[in-house]
Amino acid sequence: MSDTGKGVKELFEEVINQGLCTGCGACITGCPYLVDHEGRIVLMDKCTGADGDCYKHCPRTFLDRDAISRTVFGRSYDDGEIGQFSEIFMARSNDPEIRGKGQDGGTVTGLLIMAMEEGLIDVVACTRMNKEKVPRGYLARSRSELLHCAGSSYEACLALQAYRSLPKDDLEKIAIVGRGCQIEAVGKIKQIPPQNSPAPKNIKLSLGLICGWALSQSAFHPYLKGICELSNVSKFDIPHTPHYSFDIHFNNHPDTMSLRLDRIKPFINPACWFCWDMTAEFSDISVGSAGAEFPGWNTVIVRSTVGSELVLLANRKGILESRSLPNHRLENLKKAALKRKNAAYENIVKKTGNDEDLLYLKTLPGAIAERYSGNNE
């Protein structure tokens, strides 16, 4: 089985109608038949085309992790809990403005601003919230634009639509920021060059966001709009244990609205329960929170030569403040990633009713699938 010979029809049959769409935006390729509406993929008219990029680059169609790893890293897929990496540590931006606007330590924003100022990249395909805090894919080309993109809405967003909006002959050096599913799509784009988007060789940097789950924009945003004035919101946050809450911070207001996660979880995108990759394993660098024990810091996983060189430059220029990641934090991260893989395997088998039909994970070597099936616990 492969991606060839399939298009919109199969994309809807196998992914969207099955509740597997992650809302990554990889399928919005400039085709007139597919558009986004409130974070969802909508088919505007019947399309009989086959061998389409919409199907080829979707992270929930055929996904050969070993082939993508060879394309991205030049080596076989690492079956460890958090994938291939050369270094892992804690970091935060040394710039107070970036730390103030960024999520946790502002490491992603700091690295992107430095890469842009150094001429390593020209444009960043990322996410930006509008006045009503609706996240949309966005192309940032300056420090000020990147600062406006800092922070998280926790809603699934078609961020890769921003990359797809660039003309095919665009020669800008591109960075892409995304969740694990979006970085999987970028891996497929690098493996199978797109027909209507800039060449994969122009993607110079990918920063992955460690992700527990994403909220369904079409379901969660109306709820959010009904409980607060979104134009006055300055930041969303999910503090770690012992809080387990969704916190809403407001402009020029000291009070914070805290919602129990139990109230938020019904709005999680159903596709998230089938996700294998919590730590964006195919990115150059993955970044997430360092946890409640280290507020204001990020966990940073360096995976590629490009990632290593970027971190080396950041340290040399004093862009980041770094600390060793305590062993117990690394073990906790690995346990969480293992739990995600076990759950994804179990939920996929429940959906298909067959442990030999693993949907988009069906190319996993038998030994890897067995390891994460939960049979070896």
C-alpha positions as CSV (number, residue, x, y, z in Angstrom):
1,M,0.0,0.0,0.0
2,S,1.2,3.5,-0.7
3,D,0.1,7.1,-1.3
4,T,0.0,6.8,-5.1
5,G,-3.2,6.9,-7.2
6,K,-5.4,8.4,-4.5
7,G,-6.9,11.8,-4.0
8,V,-9.7,13.7,-2.2
9,K,-12.2,10.9,-2.4
10,E,-9.9,8.5,-0.5
11,L,-8.8,11.3,1.9
12,F,-12.4,11.7,3.0
13,E,-13.1,8.0,3.1
14,E,-10.0,7.0,5.0
15,V,-9.2,10.0,7.2
16,I,-11.8,12.8,7.5
17,N,-14.9,10.7,7.7
18,Q,-13.2,8.4,10.1
19,G,-12.5,11.1,12.7
20,L,-8.8,10.9,12.1
21,C,-8.1,14.4,10.7
22,T,-5.6,16.2,12.9
23,G,-6.3,19.6,11.4
24,C,-2.7,20.0,10.3
25,G,-3.5,21.9,7.0
26,A,-1.2,19.8,4.8
27,C,-4.0,19.0,2.4
28,I,-4.9,22.6,1.7
29,T,-2.7,22.7,-1.5
30,G,-4.2,25.4,-3.6
31,C,-6.7,23.0,-4.9
32,P,-10.1,24.7,-5.4
33,Y,-12.0,21.7,-4.0
34,L,-10.6,21.8,-0.4
35,V,-11.0,24.8,1.9
36,D,-10.9,25.4,5.6
37,H,-13.9,26.4,7.7
38,E,-13.5,27.1,11.4
39,G,-10.6,24.7,11.6
40,R,-12.2,21.9,9.6
41,I,-11.6,20.7,6.0
42,V,-14.5,21.2,3.8
43,L,-15.1,19.8,0.3
44,M,-16.5,22.4,-2.0
45,D,-17.2,20.3,-5.0
46,K,-16.7,16.7,-6.3
47,C,-13.1,16.0,-7.3
48,T,-12.2,13.0,-9.4
49,G,-8.5,13.6,-9.4
50,A,-6.1,10.9,-8.3
51,D,-2.6,10.9,-7.1
52,G,-3.2,14.2,-5.2
53,D,-0.9,16.0,-2.8
54,C,-3.8,16.2,-0.4
55,Y,-3.7,12.5,0.1
56,K,0.1,12.0,-0.2
57,H,1.0,14.5,2.5
58,C,-1.7,13.8,5.0
59,P,-0.1,12.4,8.2
60,R,-3.0,10.0,8.7
61,T,-2.7,8.2,5.3
62,F,0.1,5.8,4.5
63,L,3.0,6.8,6.8
64,D,6.3,5.0,6.5
65,R,8.2,6.2,9.6
66,D,11.4,4.5,8.5
67,A,11.4,6.0,5.0
68,I,10.8,9.5,6.5
69,S,13.5,9.1,9.0
70,R,16.0,8.1,6.3
71,T,14.9,11.2,4.3
72,V,15.1,13.6,7.3
73,F,18.0,12.2,9.4
74,G,19.7,9.8,7.0
75,R,19.2,6.8,9.3
76,S,16.6,4.2,10.2
77,Y,13.7,5.1,12.5
78,D,14.6,5.2,16.2
79,D,12.0,3.2,18.1
80,G,12.8,4.8,21.4
81,E,10.0,6.5,23.3
82,I,10.9,10.0,22.1
83,G,12.7,9.2,18.9
84,Q,16.0,10.2,17.5
85,F,18.0,12.8,19.5
86,S,21.5,13.9,20.2
87,E,21.0,16.2,23.1
88,I,18.3,17.1,25.6
89,F,18.3,20.0,28.1
90,M,16.2,22.8,29.6
91,A,16.4,26.4,28.2
92,R,14.7,29.7,28.1
93,S,15.2,32.9,26.2
94,N,17.6,35.5,27.6
95,D,15.4,38.3,26.1
96,P,12.8,39.5,28.7
97,E,10.4,40.6,25.9
98,I,10.5,37.2,24.3
99,R,10.0,35.4,27.7
100,G,7.1,37.7,28.5
101,K,5.2,36.9,25.2
102,G,6.3,33.3,24.7
103,Q,4.9,30.1,26.1
104,D,7.0,28.9,29.1
105,G,10.5,30.0,28.3
106,G,10.1,31.5,24.9
107,T,12.7,29.2,23.4
108,V,11.0,28.6,20.1
109,T,10.5,32.3,19.5
110,G,14.0,33.1,20.5
111,L,15.5,30.5,18.2
112,L,13.4,31.7,15.2
113,I,14.2,35.4,15.7
114,M,17.9,34.6,15.9
115,A,17.7,32.3,12.8
116,M,15.9,35.1,10.9
117,E,18.4,37.8,12.0
118,E,21.3,35.6,11.0
119,G,19.9,35.0,7.5
120,L,19.4,31.3,8.1
121,I,15.7,31.6,7.3
122,D,13.5,34.2,5.6
123,V,10.0,33.2,6.6
124,V,8.3,31.1,9.3
125,A,5.2,29.1,8.6
126,C,3.6,29.2,12.1
127,T,0.3,30.1,13.9
128,R,-1.1,33.4,14.9
129,M,-4.2,34.2,16.9
130,N,-6.5,37.0,15.7
131,K,-8.2,39.5,18.0
132,E,-10.8,36.9,19.0
133,K,-8.0,34.4,19.7
134,V,-8.8,32.2,16.7
135,P,-5.5,30.5,15.6
136,R,-4.7,30.6,11.9
137,G,-1.7,29.6,9.8
138,Y,0.6,32.6,9.3
139,L,3.8,33.6,7.5
140,A,6.1,35.6,9.8
141,R,8.9,37.6,8.2
142,S,10.1,39.8,11.1
143,R,10.8,39.9,14.8
144,S,7.7,41.8,15.5
145,E,5.5,39.4,13.6
146,L,7.1,36.4,15.4
147,L,6.4,38.1,18.7
148,H,2.8,38.4,17.7
149,C,2.8,34.7,17.0
150,A,4.2,33.7,20.4
151,G,2.0,31.8,22.8
152,S,-0.4,28.9,22.4
153,S,-4.2,28.7,21.9
154,Y,-4.2,24.9,22.5
155,E,-6.6,24.6,19.5
156,A,-5.8,22.5,16.5
157,C,-4.9,24.9,13.6
158,L,-4.3,24.3,9.9
159,A,-0.9,25.9,10.2
160,L,0.6,24.1,7.2
161,Q,-1.8,26.0,5.1
162,A,0.6,28.9,5.5
163,Y,3.4,27.0,3.8
164,R,1.0,25.7,1.2
165,S,0.1,29.4,0.4
166,L,3.6,30.2,-0.8
167,P,3.9,30.0,-4.6
168,K,5.7,27.0,-6.1
169,D,8.6,29.2,-7.4
170,D,9.2,30.9,-4.0
171,L,12.9,30.7,-3.1
172,E,12.7,31.9,0.4
173,K,14.4,29.9,3.2
174,I,11.5,28.5,5.2
175,A,11.1,27.4,8.8
176,I,8.0,25.5,9.9
177,V,6.7,25.2,13.5
178,G,4.2,22.5,14.3
179,R,2.8,19.7,16.4
180,G,3.9,16.1,15.9
181,C,1.2,15.5,13.2
182,Q,2.2,18.6,11.3
183,I,5.9,17.6,11.5
184,E,5.0,14.1,10.2
185,A,3.3,15.9,7.2
186,V,6.5,17.9,6.7
187,G,8.4,14.7,6.7
188,K,6.2,13.3,3.9
189,I,6.6,16.6,2.0
190,K,10.4,16.2,2.2
191,Q,10.0,12.5,1.1
192,I,7.5,13.2,-1.7
193,P,8.0,16.8,-3.2
194,P,4.8,18.7,-3.6
195,Q,3.4,19.8,-7.0
196,N,2.2,23.3,-6.1
197,S,4.3,24.4,-3.1
198,P,8.0,25.4,-2.7
199,A,10.5,22.6,-3.0
200,P,11.3,20.7,0.2
201,K,15.0,21.8,-0.1
202,N,13.7,25.3,0.8
203,I,12.5,24.1,4.2
204,K,15.7,24.9,6.2
205,L,14.3,24.3,9.7
206,S,11.5,22.6,11.5
207,L,10.7,23.1,15.2
208,G,8.3,20.6,16.7
209,L,6.0,21.3,19.6
210,I,5.7,18.6,22.3
211,C,1.9,18.1,22.4
212,G,-0.4,16.1,24.7
213,W,-3.5,16.9,22.6
214,A,-5.1,19.7,20.7
215,L,-8.6,21.1,21.2
216,S,-11.1,21.0,18.3
217,Q,-11.4,24.6,17.1
218,S,-15.0,24.2,15.8
219,A,-16.2,22.8,19.2
220,F,-14.0,24.6,21.8
221,H,-14.0,28.1,20.4
222,P,-17.8,28.7,20.6
223,Y,-17.6,27.4,24.2
224,L,-14.7,29.7,25.0
225,K,-16.5,32.7,23.5
226,G,-19.4,32.0,25.7
227,I,-17.6,32.3,29.0
228,C,-15.2,35.2,28.5
229,E,-14.5,38.3,26.4
230,L,-11.8,36.9,24.1
231,S,-10.6,40.2,22.8
232,N,-9.4,40.9,26.4
233,V,-7.4,37.6,26.7
234,S,-3.7,38.0,26.9
235,K,-2.6,34.3,27.3
236,F,-3.8,30.7,27.7
237,D,-1.8,28.3,29.8
238,I,-2.1,24.7,31.2
239,P,0.0,24.5,34.3
240,H,1.3,21.1,35.2
241,T,0.6,19.1,38.4
242,P,-0.8,19.8,40.9
243,H,-3.0,22.3,39.1
244,Y,-4.3,20.5,36.0
245,S,-6.3,23.5,34.8
246,F,-6.8,25.5,31.7
247,D,-5.9,29.1,32.7
248,I,-7.1,32.2,30.9
249,H,-5.1,35.4,31.6
250,F,-6.5,38.9,30.7
251,N,-5.0,42.2,29.6
252,N,-4.6,44.7,32.5
253,H,-6.5,42.4,34.9
254,P,-4.8,40.5,37.8
255,D,-7.5,37.8,38.0
256,T,-7.1,34.5,36.1
257,M,-10.0,32.3,35.0
258,S,-9.2,28.7,35.7
259,L,-11.1,25.8,34.2
260,R,-10.7,22.3,35.4
261,L,-9.3,20.1,32.7
262,D,-12.3,17.8,33.1
263,R,-14.3,20.6,31.5
264,I,-11.9,21.0,28.7
265,K,-11.2,17.4,27.7
266,P,-14.6,16.8,26.0
267,F,-13.4,19.3,23.4
268,I,-10.2,17.4,22.5
269,N,-9.9,16.6,18.8
270,P,-10.9,12.9,18.6
271,A,-8.0,12.3,16.2
272,C,-5.6,13.0,19.0
273,W,-6.5,9.6,20.6
274,F,-4.8,7.9,17.7
275,C,-1.6,10.0,17.7
276,W,1.6,8.1,18.1
277,D,4.0,11.0,18.2
278,M,3.9,13.2,21.3
279,T,7.3,14.7,20.8
280,A,7.5,15.7,17.1
281,E,10.1,13.1,16.3
282,F,10.9,14.2,12.8
283,S,11.7,17.8,13.7
284,D,15.2,19.4,13.9
285,I,14.4,20.5,17.4
286,S,11.4,19.6,19.6
287,V,10.4,22.0,22.4
288,G,7.9,21.7,25.2
289,S,7.2,22.8,28.8
290,A,9.8,21.8,31.5
291,G,6.9,21.1,33.9
292,A,5.6,22.6,37.1
293,E,8.9,22.0,38.8
294,F,10.6,24.4,36.5
295,P,8.1,27.1,35.5
296,G,9.2,29.4,32.8
297,W,11.6,26.9,31.2
298,N,11.4,24.7,28.2
299,T,12.5,21.1,27.6
300,V,14.6,21.1,24.4
301,I,15.2,17.9,22.3
302,V,17.9,18.4,19.6
303,R,17.5,15.8,16.8
304,S,19.4,16.8,13.7
305,T,22.7,18.3,12.6
306,V,20.7,21.5,11.6
307,G,19.3,21.5,15.1
308,S,22.7,21.1,16.8
309,E,24.2,23.9,14.8
310,L,21.3,26.2,15.6
311,V,21.6,25.5,19.4
312,L,25.4,26.0,19.2
313,L,24.9,29.4,17.5
314,A,22.3,30.4,20.1
315,N,24.6,29.5,23.0
316,R,27.5,31.3,21.4
317,K,25.4,34.5,20.9
318,G,23.9,34.3,24.4
319,I,20.4,33.8,23.0
320,L,19.5,31.1,25.4
321,E,20.1,30.3,29.1
322,S,20.5,26.5,29.4
323,R,20.4,24.0,32.2
324,S,20.8,20.2,32.4
325,L,17.5,18.3,32.3
326,P,17.2,16.3,35.6
327,N,17.1,12.5,35.0
328,H,13.7,12.2,36.6
329,R,12.3,14.8,34.1
330,L,13.7,12.8,31.2
331,E,12.2,9.6,32.6
332,N,8.9,11.3,33.1
333,L,8.9,12.5,29.5
334,K,9.8,9.0,28.2
335,K,7.0,7.5,30.3
336,A,4.5,10.0,28.9
337,A,5.6,9.3,25.3
338,L,5.4,5.6,25.9
339,K,1.9,5.9,27.3
340,R,0.9,7.9,24.2
341,K,2.2,5.2,21.9
342,N,0.5,2.4,23.9
343,A,-2.8,4.3,23.9
344,A,-2.5,5.0,20.1
345,Y,-1.9,1.4,19.4
346,E,-4.8,0.3,21.6
347,N,-7.2,2.9,20.2
348,I,-6.4,2.0,16.6
349,V,-6.9,-1.7,17.2
350,K,-10.3,-0.9,18.9
351,K,-11.3,1.1,15.9
352,T,-10.2,-1.4,13.3
353,G,-11.0,-4.5,15.4
354,N,-7.8,-6.1,14.0
355,D,-4.3,-5.9,15.5
356,E,-2.9,-6.3,11.9
357,D,-4.7,-3.2,10.7
358,L,-2.9,-0.3,12.3
359,L,-4.2,2.3,9.9
360,Y,-1.5,4.9,9.2
361,L,1.0,2.9,11.4
362,K,0.6,-0.3,9.4
363,T,4.2,0.0,8.1
364,L,5.7,-0.2,11.7
365,P,8.0,-3.2,11.8
366,G,6.5,-6.1,13.8
367,A,9.0,-5.8,16.6
368,I,8.2,-2.1,17.1
369,A,4.5,-2.6,17.0
370,E,4.8,-5.4,19.5
371,R,6.8,-3.3,21.9
372,Y,4.2,-0.6,22.0
373,S,1.1,-2.8,21.9
374,G,1.1,-3.0,25.7
375,N,1.8,-6.8,25.6
376,N,5.2,-6.3,27.1
377,E,4.2,-4.3,30.1
